Amino acid sequence: MTSLFDTNYAEIKVTQTMLDKHIIDANKSVIKLFDNTYDNLENGDGIDFKGEYFSSYFMNESPLNFYDNVISVIRCYKAKTRGDKRISISGLKKYAQAGDVIGIFKRLNEEQYHNRTPFSIVKLSAWDDDEMDDLKYALADDGLIKKDELN
């Protein structure tokens, strides 16, 4: 788990193989974020979670890519043969390139966010070091981190 934020989130460095095969080995941060999900799965089984791509409206990308409210399916599963813990994220190839770092954040369980998906996928590498405060405010406004993490 990285220490970029004081919250529980998963961080994945995207590779070309991940994009081509739609297979991502679940690292420690993914396993921790999805709690006991993998413990309750048999080999070959999986469970889907709704997520959405975090808007790049705030980013200085050129050209801008607007992914606001683009719904994604985040699937946690165990491989059929060896039972390796894996994750797949629908639409990732449109959102990220090899070398990008993405974060998966679990939305706060507060009334104002109940109409939103429980998870959000954020392209962390699109934000420069000097933009981290802007990213934190945007994540807090979207219910992905607590406002007290802004200090």
C-alpha positions in Angstrom: 0.0 0.0 0.0 1.4 3.3 -1.0 1.3 6.4 1.3 0.1 9.0 -1.2 -3.2 9.2 0.7 -4.2 8.3 4.2 -7.0 6.0 2.9 -7.4 2.5 1.8 -7.0 2.3 -1.9 -5.4 0.0 -4.5 -2.6 1.2 -6.8 -1.7 -0.6 -10.0 1.0 0.1 -12.5 -0.5 -0.8 -15.9 1.4 -3.0 -18.3 0.8 -3.8 -21.9 0.0 -7.4 -21.0 -2.7 -6.2 -18.6 -4.3 -4.1 -21.4 -4.0 -6.9 -24.0 -5.2 -9.8 -22.0 -7.5 -8.0 -19.5 -5.8 -9.9 -16.7 -4.3 -8.1 -13.7 -2.7 -10.1 -10.8 -4.2 -8.8 -7.6 -1.4 -7.1 -5.6 -1.5 -6.6 -1.8 -3.3 -3.3 -2.1 -6.1 -4.8 -4.3 -6.6 -7.7 -1.9 -6.7 -5.3 1.0 -9.2 -2.9 -0.7 -11.6 -5.7 -1.5 -11.4 -7.1 2.0 -12.4 -10.7 2.3 -13.7 -11.0 -1.3 -11.0 -13.4 -2.4 -11.3 -15.6 0.7 -14.9 -16.4 -0.2 -14.2 -17.4 -3.8 -13.5 -20.9 -5.2 -11.1 -21.3 -8.1 -12.8 -20.0 -11.3 -15.4 -17.9 -9.3 -15.6 -14.1 -9.3 -17.6 -11.2 -8.1 -18.4 -8.0 -9.9 -18.4 -4.5 -8.4 -19.6 -1.3 -10.1 -17.1 1.4 -10.6 -16.7 4.6 -12.6 -13.8 6.4 -14.2 -12.9 9.5 -12.3 -13.3 12.6 -14.6 -10.2 14.0 -16.2 -11.9 17.3 -16.3 -9.6 18.5 -13.6 -6.4 17.2 -15.3 -4.3 19.1 -17.8 -4.5 16.4 -20.4 -4.3 17.3 -24.0 -6.8 16.6 -25.5 -9.1 16.3 -22.5 -10.6 12.9 -21.9 -14.0 13.1 -20.2 -14.7 9.9 -18.4 -17.1 11.4 -15.9 -19.7 8.8 -14.8 -18.4 6.2 -17.4 -19.4 3.0 -15.6 -17.0 0.2 -15.4 -17.1 -3.3 -14.0 -14.4 -4.3 -11.6 -14.2 -8.1 -11.4 -12.3 -9.8 -8.6 -11.8 -13.5 -9.4 -9.7 -16.6 -8.8 -8.1 -18.3 -11.8 -9.5 -21.7 -12.6 -6.4 -23.7 -12.3 -4.1 -22.4 -9.6 -6.5 -20.1 -7.9 -4.4 -17.0 -8.5 -6.1 -13.8 -7.2 -6.9 -11.5 -10.1 -8.8 -8.4 -11.1 -10.1 -7.1 -14.4 -11.4 -3.6 -15.1 -13.7 -3.1 -18.1 -12.8 -0.2 -20.3 -9.2 0.1 -19.0 -7.7 0.0 -22.4 -9.6 3.2 -23.4 -8.6 4.9 -20.2 -5.0 4.0 -19.6 -1.8 3.2 -21.4 1.1 0.9 -20.4 3.2 2.7 -17.7 0.2 4.6 -16.2 -0.5 4.3 -12.6 -4.2 3.9 -11.6 -5.8 4.0 -8.2 -9.0 2.2 -7.2 -10.8 4.1 -4.5 -13.8 3.0 -2.4 -16.4 5.7 -2.1 -17.3 6.9 1.4 -20.4 5.3 2.8 -22.3 8.7 3.3 -25.8 9.6 2.4 -24.8 12.1 -0.3 -22.9 9.4 -2.3 -25.5 6.6 -2.2 -26.5 7.2 -5.8 -22.9 6.8 -7.0 -21.0 3.6 -7.7 -19.1 2.2 -4.8 -15.7 2.4 -6.5 -13.9 4.9 -8.7 -10.9 4.3 -11.0 -8.4 7.3 -11.0 -5.5 7.7 -13.4 -3.0 8.9 -10.7 -0.1 9.3 -13.2 -2.0 12.0 -15.0 -1.5 14.3 -12.1 1.9 16.0 -11.7 3.5 16.3 -8.2 2.6 19.9 -8.0 -1.1 19.0 -8.7 -1.5 16.5 -5.8 -3.4 19.1 -3.6 -5.8 19.7 -6.5 -6.3 15.9 -6.9 -6.9 15.5 -3.2 -9.6 18.2 -3.2 -11.2 16.6 -6.3 -11.2 13.2 -4.6 -12.7 14.6 -1.4 -15.5 16.4 -3.4 -16.3 13.1 -5.1 -16.4 11.2 -1.8 -13.3 9.1 -2.4 -11.3 10.4 0.5 -12.3 12.0 3.7 -12.1 15.8 3.8 -9.8 15.6 6.9 -7.1 14.2 4.7 -6.8 17.5 3.0 -4.6 19.0 5.7 
